[in-house]
């Protein structure tokens, strides 16, 4: 696993082993770190959020727009007490 790293001032190491998907956005919400990711394979139905709870990464599938590939979470922000994600869909050649 890769794609999310934490630095200690002299080196970067994967946070909790990292996540299996390319990461495009990060946000803190409700005491957790969320990573907005893209799906690069057909085993996951769409873009994903990965949630770091301080010890383990948890994958959260987003099931909007099931017929478009590939999809990605491009931005995350916290607004009015909610985690907001913007999604994008691109042609296969753009991401693979």
C-alpha positions in Angstrom: 0.0 0.0 0.0 1.2 3.5 -0.8 -0.1 7.0 -1.7 -0.3 8.7 1.7 2.9 9.5 3.6 3.7 11.3 6.8 7.0 13.1 7.4 9.1 13.4 10.6 11.4 16.2 9.3 13.9 13.9 7.7 12.0 11.2 5.9 8.5 10.2 4.6 6.9 6.9 5.5 3.5 5.5 4.5 0.8 6.4 6.9 -0.5 3.1 8.2 0.8 1.3 5.1 -0.9 3.8 2.8 -3.9 3.2 0.6 -4.3 1.1 -2.6 -5.6 3.9 -4.7 -4.1 7.1 -6.2 -4.9 10.0 -3.7 -6.1 13.4 -5.0 -7.4 15.1 -1.9 -7.1 15.0 1.9 -9.4 16.4 4.6 -9.9 16.1 8.4 -13.4 15.5 9.5 -14.9 14.3 12.7 -11.6 13.2 14.1 -10.6 11.1 11.1 -8.4 11.8 8.0 -10.1 11.2 4.7 -8.3 10.6 1.4 -10.2 11.2 -1.8 -9.1 8.5 -4.3 -9.6 7.2 -7.8 -10.4 3.7 -8.8 -8.0 2.2 -11.3 -9.6 -1.2 -11.6 -13.0 -2.8 -12.2 -13.2 -4.6 -8.8 -14.3 -1.3 -7.1 -17.5 0.2 -8.5 -16.4 3.8 -8.4 -14.3 6.4 -6.7 -13.4 5.8 -3.1 -12.8 7.6 0.1 -10.3 6.1 2.5 -10.7 6.9 6.1 -7.8 6.8 8.6 -9.1 6.4 12.1 -5.6 6.8 13.7 -4.8 3.1 13.4 -6.3 1.6 10.3 -7.4 2.7 6.8 -11.0 1.9 5.9 -12.2 2.0 2.3 -15.6 3.7 1.6 -17.0 3.1 -1.9 -19.0 5.8 -3.6 -21.7 4.3 -5.8 -22.8 7.3 -7.8 -22.6 7.2 -11.6 -22.0 3.4 -11.8 -21.6 3.3 -15.6 -18.8 5.8 -16.0 -15.1 4.8 -15.7 -12.7 5.8 -14.3 -13.9 8.0 -11.5 -12.1 10.0 -8.9 -12.7 12.2 -5.8 -10.9 15.4 -6.8 -11.5 17.6 -3.8 -12.7 17.3 -0.2 -13.8 20.0 2.2 -15.7 20.3 5.4 -18.7 22.7 5.2 -21.5 23.3 7.7 -20.7 20.1 9.6 -20.5 17.8 6.6 -17.7 16.3 4.5 -18.2 17.4 0.9 -16.6 15.6 -2.0 -16.4 16.7 -5.6 -16.2 13.8 -8.2 -14.9 13.7 -11.7 -15.2 11.1 -14.4 -12.6 10.8 -17.2 -12.0 8.7 -20.2 -9.9 5.5 -19.6 -6.9 6.9 -21.3 -6.8 9.9 -18.9 -6.1 7.8 -15.8 -4.8 4.4 -16.9 
